[in-house]
Amino acid sequence: MVLYILQAFKEGVDYIKLFKIMYFAQRDYLSKYGKVLCPDTFKARKYGPVPAFSDKVIKTVETHERVSEKSDIKPFVASVKVQNQLVYGVQNPDIDYLSVKERQCLDHWIEYCRDKDSIKELSPESHDNAYKAAWKAYKDDPQKGEMTWIAIARAAGASDKMVSYIREKELMSEQLS
């Protein structure tokens, strides 16, 4: 998903815009289909939702932190570069991992965010009810602040039926793990 977004920004994209595209697409897809585009966990931070795993990888790349050959983040680290706080894809995405609907959703949000200011326009827009609840929890206890799939879907206006579907999937997943 990240590489798919990055291919649309040959000139690089700042973290905030990348994360907003990821969040908006995730929120939209969850509310429409009850599925996640990317299993990354979103956390509430100052400028809005941040995908924790992707953020960790990008910071690892930016700081040139050494990554073990056996690390499960090694392929992700090798697929991006960070220069002057802009993220670039250095590999093409494997389109086989994204369905037509997923690509359409991502394309919509890439175009929606492309020419908008990351901090002045996109950050405030991402401060929805899911974010606000998680941000409040984070400010109380920095170990909290994780946004749930149900809260994200509700913030996008998901129907009660869709929320029930997501809840069922989450409960099943929890029972099987």
Backbone as CSV, one residue per row, in Angstrom:
resi,resn,N_x,N_y,N_z,CA_x,CA_y,CA_z,C_x,C_y,C_z
1,MET,0.821,-1.190,0.000,0.000,0.000,0.000,0.870,1.260,0.000
2,VAL,1.891,1.273,0.815,2.771,2.445,0.892,3.474,2.658,-0.448
3,LEU,4.001,1.601,-1.024,4.679,1.738,-2.317,3.716,2.183,-3.409
4,TYR,2.488,1.735,-3.345,1.488,2.152,-4.326,1.271,3.668,-4.222
5,ILE,1.154,4.166,-3.013,0.981,5.606,-2.815,2.224,6.351,-3.284
6,LEU,3.390,5.863,-2.908,4.632,6.556,-3.246,4.879,6.636,-4.750
7,GLN,4.405,5.646,-5.494,4.608,5.705,-6.945,3.871,6.893,-7.568
8,ALA,2.871,7.402,-6.891,2.117,8.562,-7.387,2.832,9.883,-7.072
9,PHE,3.876,9.810,-6.265,4.623,11.002,-5.862,6.104,10.806,-6.196
10,LYS,6.418,10.874,-7.462,7.807,10.669,-7.903,8.739,11.687,-7.259
11,GLU,8.193,12.882,-6.945,8.994,13.934,-6.326,9.064,13.788,-4.800
12,GLY,8.529,12.696,-4.288,8.506,12.441,-2.855,7.267,13.037,-2.217
13,VAL,6.958,12.572,-1.036,5.793,13.061,-0.291,6.176,13.154,1.185
14,ASP,5.679,14.192,1.847,6.003,14.337,3.264,5.237,13.288,4.076
15,TYR,5.765,13.000,5.260,5.182,11.965,6.119,3.708,12.210,6.385
16,ILE,3.391,13.441,6.732,2.015,13.738,7.125,1.045,13.429,5.991
17,LYS,1.373,13.854,4.781,0.484,13.593,3.649,0.381,12.094,3.379
18,LEU,1.511,11.400,3.432,1.501,9.942,3.239,0.586,9.288,4.270
19,PHE,0.746,9.671,5.519,-0.050,9.069,6.587,-1.526,9.441,6.470
20,LYS,-1.816,10.650,6.010,-3.216,11.052,5.827,-3.865,10.244,4.707
21,ILE,-3.151,10.049,3.611,-3.694,9.227,2.521,-3.978,7.826,3.037
22,MET,-3.044,7.272,3.780,-3.234,5.930,4.339,-4.460,5.892,5.250
23,TYR,-4.577,6.895,6.113,-5.688,6.909,7.063,-7.028,7.103,6.365
24,PHE,-7.110,8.094,5.492,-8.377,8.357,4.804,-8.820,7.147,3.980
25,ALA,-7.865,6.512,3.303,-8.197,5.330,2.501,-8.640,4.183,3.414
26,GLN,-7.937,3.990,4.510,-8.295,2.936,5.462,-9.697,3.180,6.025
27,ARG,-9.951,4.400,6.413,-11.251,4.772,6.989,-12.382,4.542,5.983
28,ASP,-12.161,4.988,4.764,-13.146,4.849,3.699,-13.410,3.369,3.395
29,TYR,-12.354,2.603,3.246,-12.490,1.190,2.887,-13.172,0.402,4.011
30,LEU,-12.796,0.702,5.244,-13.424,0.044,6.395,-14.927,0.309,6.436
31,SER,-15.297,1.562,6.216,-16.720,1.905,6.326,-17.551,1.320,5.186
32,LYS,-16.938,1.151,4.019,-17.672,0.611,2.869,-17.688,-0.910,2.817
33,TYR,-16.546,-1.531,3.142,-16.405,-2.972,2.936,-16.143,-3.775,4.207
34,GLY,-15.911,-3.095,5.318,-15.662,-3.788,6.577,-14.312,-4.483,6.612
35,LYS,-13.406,-4.059,5.736,-12.071,-4.667,5.647,-11.016,-3.578,5.722
36,VAL,-9.843,-3.966,6.186,-8.735,-3.012,6.239,-7.916,-3.119,4.954
37,LEU,-7.391,-1.995,4.529,-6.479,-1.987,3.379,-5.096,-2.465,3.790
38,CYS,-4.730,-2.097,4.986,-3.399,-2.395,5.498,-3.550,-2.682,6.991
39,PRO,-2.952,-3.746,7.483,-3.143,-4.102,8.899,-2.364,-3.224,9.882
40,ASP,-1.847,-2.108,9.429,-1.111,-1.188,10.292,-2.051,-0.606,11.346
41,THR,-1.565,-0.429,12.545,-2.323,0.146,13.647,-2.152,1.654,13.646
42,PHE,-3.251,2.382,13.662,-3.175,3.839,13.690,-3.206,4.328,15.126
43,LYS,-2.305,5.271,15.415,-2.225,5.872,16.737,-2.448,7.367,16.614
44,ALA,-3.061,7.946,17.619,-3.306,9.381,17.632,-2.032,10.109,18.046
45,ARG,-1.611,11.035,17.201,-0.463,11.870,17.492,-0.815,13.314,17.153
46,LYS,0.066,14.242,17.427,-0.226,15.673,17.326,-0.915,16.068,16.018
47,TYR,-0.398,15.622,14.884,-0.952,16.044,13.594,-1.985,15.076,13.031
48,GLY,-2.441,14.146,13.858,-3.481,13.224,13.417,-3.046,11.777,13.504
49,PRO,-3.830,10.882,12.901,-3.540,9.446,12.943,-2.214,9.106,12.253
50,VAL,-1.446,8.247,12.901,-0.158,7.802,12.369,-0.150,6.278,12.337
51,PRO,0.162,5.681,11.173,0.265,4.224,11.109,1.566,3.791,11.790
52,ALA,1.456,3.122,12.920,2.607,2.847,13.785,3.731,2.082,13.088
53,PHE,3.409,1.015,12.397,4.440,0.203,11.755,5.129,0.984,10.632
54,SER,4.351,1.628,9.788,4.930,2.405,8.683,5.781,3.547,9.216
55,ASP,5.317,4.194,10.264,6.080,5.280,10.885,7.413,4.748,11.411
56,LYS,7.385,3.602,12.045,8.614,3.007,12.580,9.605,2.721,11.456
57,VAL,9.123,2.164,10.369,10.001,1.834,9.243,10.593,3.111,8.653
58,ILE,9.763,4.119,8.438,10.244,5.361,7.831,11.262,6.049,8.735
59,LYS,11.041,6.036,10.038,12.016,6.617,10.969,13.316,5.814,10.972
60,THR,13.207,4.508,10.832,14.392,3.657,10.740,15.208,4.022,9.507
61,VAL,14.534,4.224,8.396,15.215,4.609,7.158,15.839,5.995,7.309
62,GLU,15.075,6.931,7.849,15.554,8.308,7.985,16.797,8.402,8.868
63,THR,16.833,7.646,9.949,17.954,7.713,10.889,19.080,6.748,10.525
64,HIS,18.903,6.035,9.433,19.909,5.054,8.962,20.205,3.996,10.019
65,GLU,19.182,3.676,10.792,19.324,2.654,11.825,19.588,1.313,11.155
66,ARG,20.519,0.599,11.688,20.876,-0.699,11.117,19.758,-1.711,11.407
67,VAL,19.432,-2.494,10.397,18.365,-3.484,10.521,18.965,-4.861,10.259
68,SER,18.675,-5.787,11.139,19.171,-7.155,11.006,18.668,-7.780,9.703
69,GLU,19.477,-8.598,9.105,19.091,-9.305,7.874,17.859,-10.179,8.110
70,LYS,17.672,-10.638,9.336,16.544,-11.514,9.659,15.285,-10.742,10.060
71,SER,15.402,-9.434,10.178,14.268,-8.621,10.615,13.139,-8.663,9.597
72,ASP,11.908,-8.731,10.109,10.750,-8.754,9.213,10.471,-7.394,8.586
73,ILE,11.146,-6.332,9.059,10.951,-5.023,8.435,11.992,-4.745,7.343
74,LYS,12.964,-5.619,7.204,14.051,-5.412,6.232,13.540,-5.128,4.812
75,PRO,12.593,-5.922,4.264,12.125,-5.624,2.904,11.446,-4.249,2.781
76,PHE,10.695,-3.875,3.800,10.027,-2.569,3.790,11.079,-1.458,3.842
77,VAL,12.053,-1.601,4.738,13.130,-0.619,4.868,13.864,-0.448,3.532
78,ALA,14.108,-1.538,2.854,14.838,-1.494,1.585,14.008,-0.901,0.447
79,SER,12.703,-0.803,0.625,11.833,-0.355,-0.468,11.573,1.151,-0.491
80,VAL,12.033,1.869,0.545,11.807,3.310,0.610,13.096,4.049,0.952
81,LYS,13.100,5.323,0.604,14.192,6.191,1.059,13.570,7.473,1.574
82,VAL,14.305,8.126,2.479,13.852,9.381,3.052,14.966,10.398,2.853
83,GLN,14.567,11.533,2.283,15.524,12.595,2.033,14.813,13.926,2.249
84,ASN,15.394,14.776,3.091,14.804,16.080,3.406,13.341,15.957,3.848
85,GLN,13.076,14.986,4.673,11.751,14.706,5.236,10.697,14.372,4.180
86,LEU,11.139,13.910,3.034,10.230,13.406,2.007,10.498,11.919,1.838
87,VAL,9.436,11.168,1.624,9.543,9.722,1.463,9.415,9.394,-0.026
88,TYR,10.276,8.501,-0.497,10.291,8.066,-1.889,10.231,6.546,-1.931
89,GLY,9.568,6.017,-2.913,9.605,4.577,-3.152,10.797,4.261,-4.043
90,VAL,11.563,3.271,-3.678,12.697,2.871,-4.517,12.420,1.540,-5.218
91,GLN,11.230,1.027,-5.003,10.769,-0.175,-5.688,9.341,0.065,-6.151
92,ASN,8.933,-0.656,-7.148,7.551,-0.589,-7.597,6.691,-1.470,-6.700
93,PRO,5.442,-1.084,-6.504,4.566,-1.931,-5.689,4.227,-3.220,-6.429
94,ASP,3.975,-4.249,-5.670,3.494,-5.503,-6.256,1.974,-5.390,-6.315
95,ILE,1.472,-5.061,-7.479,0.047,-4.801,-7.684,-0.807,-6.029,-7.353
96,ASP,-0.220,-7.209,-7.387,-0.978,-8.426,-7.078,-1.520,-8.426,-5.650
97,TYR,-0.947,-7.584,-4.780,-1.399,-7.534,-3.392,-2.569,-6.576,-3.188
98,LEU,-2.923,-5.820,-4.228,-4.021,-4.870,-4.113,-5.116,-5.200,-5.120
99,SER,-6.348,-5.280,-4.628,-7.481,-5.532,-5.532,-7.803,-4.265,-6.324
100,VAL,-8.642,-4.396,-7.321,-9.076,-3.244,-8.114,-9.764,-2.226,-7.202
101,LYS,-10.635,-2.693,-6.307,-11.342,-1.782,-5.398,-10.369,-1.071,-4.460
102,GLU,-9.369,-1.787,-3.991,-8.374,-1.176,-3.107,-7.597,-0.092,-3.853
103,ARG,-7.193,-0.383,-5.080,-6.461,0.610,-5.881,-7.345,1.824,-6.174
104,GLN,-8.628,1.589,-6.467,-9.543,2.703,-6.726,-9.683,3.591,-5.489
105,CYS,-9.789,2.978,-4.347,-9.895,3.726,-3.101,-8.621,4.545,-2.870
106,LEU,-7.476,3.906,-3.023,-6.209,4.621,-2.849,-6.063,5.744,-3.862
107,ASP,-6.406,5.487,-5.113,-6.315,6.517,-6.164,-7.165,7.739,-5.799
108,HIS,-8.358,7.478,-5.295,-9.241,8.580,-4.893,-8.565,9.454,-3.838
109,TRP,-8.005,8.825,-2.815,-7.427,9.597,-1.720,-6.088,10.213,-2.092
110,ILE,-5.350,9.588,-2.976,-4.114,10.193,-3.481,-4.455,11.505,-4.185
111,GLU,-5.437,11.457,-5.064,-5.829,12.663,-5.805,-6.452,13.712,-4.887
112,TYR,-7.237,13.274,-3.934,-7.871,14.193,-3.000,-6.822,14.972,-2.195
113,CYS,-5.780,14.286,-1.762,-4.767,14.888,-0.889,-3.618,15.551,-1.648
114,ARG,-3.432,15.182,-2.905,-2.244,15.578,-3.670,-1.852,17.053,-3.502
115,ASP,-2.755,17.954,-3.729,-2.415,19.378,-3.733,-2.826,20.115,-2.463
116,LYS,-3.171,19.369,-1.431,-3.576,20.005,-0.177,-2.388,20.113,0.768
117,ASP,-2.396,21.160,1.576,-1.351,21.372,2.566,-1.518,20.338,3.694
118,SER,-0.445,19.654,3.982,-0.497,18.558,4.961,-0.926,19.006,6.347
119,ILE,-0.347,20.096,6.817,-0.629,20.533,8.186,-1.882,21.405,8.262
120,LYS,-2.020,22.341,7.347,-3.136,23.294,7.421,-4.468,22.697,6.981
121,GLU,-4.459,21.778,6.029,-5.719,21.250,5.506,-5.978,19.792,5.901
122,LEU,-4.989,18.926,5.692,-5.229,17.493,5.902,-5.241,17.086,7.368
123,SER,-4.333,17.661,8.168,-4.317,17.289,9.589,-5.641,17.596,10.282
124,PRO,-6.158,18.820,10.162,-7.452,19.085,10.825,-8.561,18.152,10.335
125,GLU,-8.534,17.817,9.060,-9.565,16.939,8.510,-9.490,15.527,9.089
126,SER,-8.296,15.119,9.481,-8.140,13.767,10.034,-8.492,13.704,11.519
127,HIS,-8.765,14.845,12.116,-9.103,14.885,13.544,-10.594,14.594,13.732
128,ASP,-10.979,13.388,13.360,-12.371,12.948,13.471,-12.632,12.389,14.867
129,ASN,-13.810,11.815,15.069,-14.172,11.296,16.395,-13.254,10.168,16.860
130,ALA,-12.828,9.307,15.950,-11.922,8.209,16.328,-10.601,8.787,16.827
131,TYR,-10.095,9.765,16.094,-8.846,10.417,16.488,-9.006,11.116,17.836
132,LYS,-10.069,11.894,17.995,-10.260,12.677,19.221,-10.311,11.791,20.458
133,ALA,-11.004,10.668,20.361,-11.091,9.753,21.504,-9.723,9.149,21.816
134,ALA,-9.000,8.754,20.787,-7.675,8.158,20.988,-6.679,9.204,21.489
135,TRP,-6.778,10.434,20.984,-5.878,11.510,21.410,-6.089,11.826,22.897
136,LYS,-7.361,11.845,23.308,-7.678,12.099,24.719,-7.062,10.999,25.598
137,ALA,-7.184,9.759,25.170,-6.609,8.637,25.924,-5.081,8.737,25.965
138,TYR,-4.485,9.101,24.834,-3.023,9.226,24.731,-2.498,10.325,25.663
139,LYS,-3.207,11.456,25.709,-2.774,12.555,26.567,-2.842,12.161,28.040
140,ASP,-3.800,11.298,28.388,-3.920,10.812,29.759,-2.841,9.785,30.071
141,ASP,-2.574,8.905,29.098,-1.626,7.809,29.288,-0.925,7.544,27.955
142,PRO,0.355,7.936,27.820,1.062,7.792,26.544,1.139,6.364,25.991
143,GLN,0.813,5.366,26.799,0.786,3.997,26.286,-0.534,3.691,25.583
144,LYS,-1.463,4.615,25.678,-2.752,4.452,25.017,-2.766,5.318,23.765
145,GLY,-3.854,5.398,23.119,-3.960,6.261,21.949,-4.099,5.504,20.647
146,GLU,-4.330,4.200,20.742,-4.526,3.387,19.541,-5.972,3.511,19.068
147,MET,-6.134,3.666,17.778,-7.464,3.808,17.192,-7.958,2.430,16.749
148,THR,-9.182,2.091,17.109,-9.723,0.777,16.746,-10.370,0.832,15.371
149,TRP,-10.489,-0.332,14.742,-11.132,-0.407,13.422,-12.577,0.069,13.503
150,ILE,-13.255,-0.298,14.581,-14.656,0.099,14.715,-14.776,1.613,14.864
151,ALA,-13.920,2.212,15.676,-13.968,3.665,15.842,-13.656,4.373,14.527
152,ILE,-12.698,3.859,13.787,-12.341,4.453,12.492,-13.510,4.330,11.517
153,ALA,-14.122,3.159,11.464,-15.267,2.952,10.564,-16.431,3.871,10.949
154,ARG,-16.684,3.986,12.237,-17.769,4.870,12.688,-17.492,6.322,12.313
155,ALA,-16.225,6.734,12.418,-15.855,8.108,12.071,-16.137,8.408,10.604
156,ALA,-16.152,7.366,9.777,-16.453,7.528,8.349,-17.940,7.378,8.067
157,GLY,-18.723,7.137,9.103,-20.165,7.018,8.909,-20.633,5.614,8.583
158,ALA,-19.864,4.611,8.990,-20.266,3.223,8.732,-21.623,2.938,9.364
159,SER,-22.413,2.134,8.676,-23.731,1.751,9.190,-23.575,0.833,10.399
160,ASP,-24.647,0.703,11.176,-24.629,-0.213,12.317,-24.370,-1.635,11.856
161,LYS,-24.922,-1.987,10.713,-24.725,-3.326,10.152,-23.241,-3.562,9.833
162,MET,-22.586,-2.556,9.265,-21.166,-2.691,8.946,-20.330,-2.775,10.216
163,VAL,-20.661,-1.978,11.207,-19.943,-2.021,12.482,-20.095,-3.409,13.119
164,SER,-21.290,-3.990,13.051,-21.509,-5.347,13.575,-20.654,-6.366,12.822
165,TYR,-20.565,-6.197,11.520,-19.739,-7.087,10.688,-18.271,-6.992,11.098
166,ILE,-17.775,-5.777,11.281,-16.379,-5.588,11.692,-16.154,-6.200,13.067
167,ARG,-17.100,-5.981,13.984,-16.998,-6.537,15.336,-16.915,-8.067,15.281
168,GLU,-17.787,-8.688,14.476,-17.770,-10.154,14.326,-16.408,-10.640,13.833
169,LYS,-15.881,-9.958,12.825,-14.572,-10.335,12.279,-13.479,-10.202,13.335
170,GLU,-13.521,-9.129,14.105,-12.523,-8.910,15.151,-12.612,-9.973,16.238
171,LEU,-13.846,-10.310,16.648,-14.023,-11.332,17.665,-13.541,-12.704,17.159
172,MET,-13.848,-13.014,15.910,-13.385,-14.287,15.329,-11.870,-14.329,15.262
173,SER,-11.292,-13.257,14.818,-9.839,-13.174,14.699,-9.169,-13.350,16.060
174,GLU,-9.745,-12.706,17.069,-9.228,-12.810,18.416,-9.315,-14.237,18.948
175,GLN,-10.413,-14.909,18.660,-10.613,-16.277,19.122,-9.660,-17.258,18.434
176,LEU,-9.318,-16.960,17.191,-8.450,-17.849,16.419,-6.969,-17.626,16.692
177,SER,-6.635,-16.524,17.356,-5.207,-16.260,17.607,-4.754,-16.794,18.937
